[in-house]
Amino acid sequence: MQPRFVGRLGLADAVTVGNAMLGFLAAFVATGNAPLAARIVLLAAVADGLDGVIARKRGGTPAGPYLDSLADVASFGVAPAMLIASRAADAWTLADRPLLYALGLLLPAVYVAMAVTRLGLYTAYDSDASETKGAPSTLAATILSAGVLAGFVGPALLVALSGLLAVLMVTQITYPDLHPQDALVMGLVQALAILLRGRPGEVFAFALLFLSLAYLALGPRFYWTG
């Protein structure tokens, strides 16, 4: 007896499911190896862009948008939240810094809740549009992961960023889709941040963080959409 998905799902859907697997792997290793977890989240972001390209070139399936949102919950909701919470737990203890410890768990939890909310709204209302309301969850996860890899962003700033991004994901701020050439540049910088180690990797992680923060702050108003 063949599985039910045979003949119903396409290549893009297979990449999407792989994205979900990467999300699990990132969440699993986050407590023991934060840089590796950050790289896996960034790799999941590459897979997320790839499944969209494949769907546009070869056609998607009715299940595609739902699978995409479910996978994104794992890769860009749970995994980065685990990454930030684990950094906070390493830095603070309940006995010594109870308030910071509580915030280090609470704000990532809120981040997950807002990522789930945003992805559900996106699937229902924005999936066929060239723009979306609220900061994309992929962008939020990229910022947090690049912050970890850049090497100078401490746990307090990461926790605060997770809270800010949680709010921005459910705002009415409109974010236009990146143009293909801009997405290619971002993807190249992202790939180098994933692959390179030491100082060169930190440089590209900082570049990715800078580009992502620039789009987060300036994209809704100044990004050319014509």
N, C-alpha and C positions, 0 to 999 in steps of 0.2 A: 504494500500500500504506500503510495507516494505522499509526501507531505502536502498539506493544503496549499502552501504558497507556490508550488510549482505551477507555472503557467499564469500566475496572477501577479507576481512581482517581477520587476525588471532589474537591469544592471544598476540603475540609480538607487533603487531600493536596497540592493545588496550593499552598496557603499554606505548608505544611511544606517543600516544595521551594524556595519563595521564601526561606524562612528559611535554607536551606543556601546559597543564592546570596549572601545578606547576610553569612553567615559568611566566605565567600571574599573578598568586597569588604573586610570589616573587616581580615582578615589581610593583604590586599594593601596597604592604605593605612597599616597600623600603623607601618611603618618610616619613613614620611614625615610623617604627620599623626595623632598619637596622639589628640587630642580627637575628630577625625572618626571614627576607628576605634572609640573608646569609644561614640560616639553610634550607630554602626551596630550594634554589639553589643546596645545597649539596644533598638534598633528590632527586632532579631531576637528579643529576649525578648518584645516586644509581639506579634510574629507568632506566637511559640510559644504564647502564651496564647490568641490568636485562633483558631488551628487547633483547639485543644481545645474552645472554645465552639462553633465550627461543627460539629465532629464530634458533640457532644452534641445540638445542635439538629437537624441534618440527617442524622445517622448517619455512621459511619465505614466504612472498608473493612478487609479483613484485612491489607492492606499498611501501613495507617496507623501502627501502633506501631513497626514496623521503620523506616519512613521518618522518623518523628519522632526516633528515637534516632540515626540516621545524620546527620540535619540538625543535631542538637544537638552532635554531635562537632565539626562544622565551626564552628558559631556560639558554643558555650559551652565548647569544649575548645581547639581550635587557635587561634581568633581572639583570645581573651583572653590565651592564653599568648604569642602573637606580640606582642601589645600590651605585656606586661610585659617580655619579653625585649628588645624594641627600646628600651624606656625604660632598661633596665639597660645595654645596649650603648652608649647615648648618654652615660650617666653614667660608665662605667668602661671601661678598656681592658685588654687582656690583659697589656700591658707594665707598666702602672702599678698596677693593682689586680687581680692574677690570681685571687685567691680570690673576690672579689666578682663579677668577670666570670664565673667558672665557675659560681658559685651563680646568677647572673642568667640563665644558660642552662639549668642542670640542674634547678632547681626548677620553672620553667615546663614543661620536658619531663616531669617527674614529674606535674605537674598534668594534662597531656594524657593520660598513661597512666591516671591515676586517674579522670578524666572518662570515658574509654572504658570502663573497668571498671565504673564506677557505672551508666552508661547501659545496658550489657549486662545487668547484674543487675536493673535496674529493668524492662526490657522482659520479662525472663524471669519475674520474681516479683512485681512491685509495680504493674504498669500498670493493673490493674483495682481497686486498693485505694484507700482514702481517705487513706492515709499511706504513707510510704516510708522505707526505711532509708538513712541517710547524707544529708548536705546535698545538696539538689538542685543540679545543674550550672548551671541557670538562675540560681539564687540566687548561686552562687559567681561567675559571670561578671558579674552585676549589681553585686556588691560591688567587684570589681576595676575595672570600667568607671566606676562612680560615683566611686571613689577617684581615678581619673585626671581626671575632669571637675571634681571638687571643688576642685582646684587646690593643695591643701596636702599631699597625700600623696606623699612622695618615693619614688624608686626602691627604696631599701632596704626601706621598709615594704611596698611593693607586692610585691616579691620574697618577703618573709617571709609576707605574706598568701597568696600563691599556694601556698607550701608548706603552710601551715596548712589552707587550703581543700582541698588535695589529700588530706590526711589525713582531714578531716571527711567528704569525699564517700564514703569507703569504711568508715566506722565503722558500728556497730550502732545508733547514735542514731536514734530515730524522729522524723520530721518530718511533722506533719499537713498536709493540703492547706489552703490559705487559703480562708476563706469568700468567697463572691462579692463582698460589699461591701468586704472588706479588699483583695481583688485589684483591685477597681475604684479604690480610693484609691491603691494602689501604682502602678497603671497610669497614673493621672492625674499623679502626681508624676514618674513616669518620662517621660511625654510632654513635660512642661514642661522637664525636664532635657535632653531631646533638642532641643527647639525653641528654647529661649531661649539667648542668648549673653551674654557678659560676666558682671557680678556677679549678675544674677537667675538665670542658668543655673547658676552655681556654688552659689547658695543652694539651689536645688531638687536639684542633684546631692548636696549635703551631706545634705539631708533624705532623699533616696533611700538614701544610704549609711547614715545613722542607722537608718532603718526596717529595712533589710536586715540590718544587724548585730544589731539588736534581735531580729529573728526568728531569726537564726542562733543567738544565744546563749540566748534565752528561750523560743522556740517549742516545743521538745521537751517542756518541763516546764510552762509556764504558758499556752500558747495554748489558748483554750477551743474544744473540739471537739464540744460537745453540740449 
